[in-house]
Amino acid sequence: MQHKNIRFQIQHLDSLGQGVFKTDTDVFFIKKTLPNETGEARFMAKSKGVHFYKLEQVQEKSPLRQESPCPHFDECGGCDFLHTNYPTELDFKKTALTRMVQRLTIKNPEIIVHQAPERLHYRNRIQLHYDKTKKQLGFLSVERKILDTRHCQILNAEVEKTYQKLVENDAWLKMVEQAPKTGHIEIYHNKISINKPYAEGGFSQVYDQMNQVLKNLIAEKIEGKLTQKNYLIDLFGGNGNLSDQLAFTFKWIVDFYPKTPDSTANVQFTNQDLYDAKAISALKKTQDKLKFFECDLMLIDPPRSGLKNINEFLLHFFPKKAVYVACQASSLVRDLSTLHPQYEIEEIHLVDLFPSTHHFETIACISRKDC
Ligand SMILES: C[S@@+](CC[C@H](N)C(=O)[O-])C[C@H]1O[C@@H](n2cnc3c(N)ncnc32)[C@H](O)[C@@H]1O
């Protein structure tokens, strides 16, 4: 079926940073647009009754629109906000999060935003897609095709240098000679890996400075308020990134990543699938062995899917304070909308770990009411 171009007028941006245009009968999502803009867009896909169109031309421009600092922005599927300035991007993110957390009861309902010092040149890890036959290497475009993104503006200097080495004289083609026809190449700082799972050596945040902002926030907002700092449990703790600078007598880090960093006298690493139905009873055995009784702080930093049974973990470990760090705000809202009445959400923070894209980290500071 031949789809005609549409003429649109954007009503608002959704939480993915896409412009939304609704008619009496249909809903259209058009990336790289801004509220009130009009223009023309081309059909890309239809899914679950909504239409995805690609921006062709803007007629009436928003005063918020700017020239993108990245030459790939119009086509690239990676960034969502480079057609406007950074304060506006943060406003859109804050509005989206405010709308999402309306379902929650929060003591201080104003979202506290932590902006990045630099909106570009920050990423320490990227995944490039390749197709040997077509000699293509790059990020996926808005239309899910491989795009040559060698001038991407959000890479840090080290990653950019490594990317340039790959594309110089098509050096990457030699590296994938023995690999399948299509696949991906990951760059982490100056390291290159081919067709390995994402973050093969263990998860780490992609923006070093903002990772430190996140860690400082936990230290100031939570650790600073605890009178007793004996025991801490760091669920989905990876290599202990979020807890390593906290001064607790004993730290217990749990993650399913198979390569456990070495445990020391006051830091215990445990490999455990936290989504397993028997996770808590498995942890209880270690807990008894460790004589880990009164928990002062629980950190919860799950993947996008969140932690549906967070109440079970809270009631089992019964921490005085908890911090939920979420890379997908909708999962956090789902999990905390039925928060056990013995706990309350004190504050919500938005930490912009992924400037220029629609992603960000949401942090909920949670307290036990009797503490
Ligand atoms: C968002 S990362 C956070 C890691 C760490 N807190 C940090 O700041 O670097 C999520 C972590 O969850 C772990 N993970 C994913 N699925 C898991 C599961 N089913 N059980 C336990 N850990 C899991 C990953 O290995 C990863 O380290």
The ligand as an SDF file (V2000), in Angstrom:
LIG
                    3D

 27 29  0  0  0  0  0  0  0  0999 V2000
   22.0890   -0.5290   35.3800 C   0  0  0  0  0  0  0  0  0  0  0  0
   23.3420   -1.6850   35.7300 S   0  0  0  0  0  0  0  0  0  0  0  0
   23.9130   -1.1070   37.2850 C   0  0  0  0  0  0  0  0  0  0  0  0
   25.2480   -1.5890   37.7240 C   0  0  0  0  0  0  0  0  0  0  0  0
   25.9100   -0.8130   38.8790 C   0  0  0  0  0  0  0  0  0  0  0  0
   24.9850   -0.4810   39.9340 N   0  0  0  0  0  0  0  0  0  0  0  0
   26.6230    0.4290   38.3880 C   0  0  0  0  0  0  0  0  0  0  0  0
   26.2880    1.5370   38.8260 O   0  0  0  0  0  0  0  0  0  0  0  0
   27.5620    0.2870   37.5700 O   0  0  0  0  0  0  0  0  0  0  0  0
   22.4030   -3.1030   36.0660 C   0  0  0  0  0  0  0  0  0  0  0  0
   23.1570   -4.2710   36.5940 C   0  0  0  0  0  0  0  0  0  0  0  0
   22.1990   -5.3360   36.7560 O   0  0  0  0  0  0  0  0  0  0  0  0
   22.8500   -6.5600   36.4740 C   0  0  0  0  0  0  0  0  0  0  0  0
   21.7920   -7.5240   36.1790 N   0  0  0  0  0  0  0  0  0  0  0  0
   21.0620   -7.6320   35.0490 C   0  0  0  0  0  0  0  0  0  0  0  0
   20.1620   -8.6240   35.1600 N   0  0  0  0  0  0  0  0  0  0  0  0
   20.3230   -9.1500   36.4010 C   0  0  0  0  0  0  0  0  0  0  0  0
   19.6860  -10.2010   37.1110 C   0  0  0  0  0  0  0  0  0  0  0  0
   18.7170  -10.9260   36.5420 N   0  0  0  0  0  0  0  0  0  0  0  0
   20.0980  -10.4660   38.3700 N   0  0  0  0  0  0  0  0  0  0  0  0
   21.0920   -9.7640   38.9350 C   0  0  0  0  0  0  0  0  0  0  0  0
   21.7380   -8.7580   38.3030 N   0  0  0  0  0  0  0  0  0  0  0  0
   21.3570   -8.4580   37.0570 C   0  0  0  0  0  0  0  0  0  0  0  0
   23.8070   -6.2470   35.3480 C   0  0  0  0  0  0  0  0  0  0  0  0
   24.8880   -7.1780   35.3080 O   0  0  0  0  0  0  0  0  0  0  0  0
   24.2560   -4.8280   35.7180 C   0  0  0  0  0  0  0  0  0  0  0  0
   25.4700   -4.8710   36.4590 O   0  0  0  0  0  0  0  0  0  0  0  0
  1  2  1  0
  2  3  1  0
  2 10  1  0
  3  4  1  0
  4  5  1  0
  5  6  1  0
  5  7  1  0
  7  8  2  0
  7  9  1  0
 10 11  1  0
 11 12  1  0
 11 26  1  0
 12 13  1  0
 13 14  1  0
 13 24  1  0
 14 15  1  0
 14 23  1  0
 15 16  2  0
 16 17  1  0
 17 18  1  0
 17 23  2  0
 18 19  1  0
 18 20  2  0
 20 21  1  0
 21 22  2  0
 22 23  1  0
 24 25  1  0
 24 26  1  0
 26 27  1  0
M  CHG  2   2   1   9  -1
M  END
$$$$
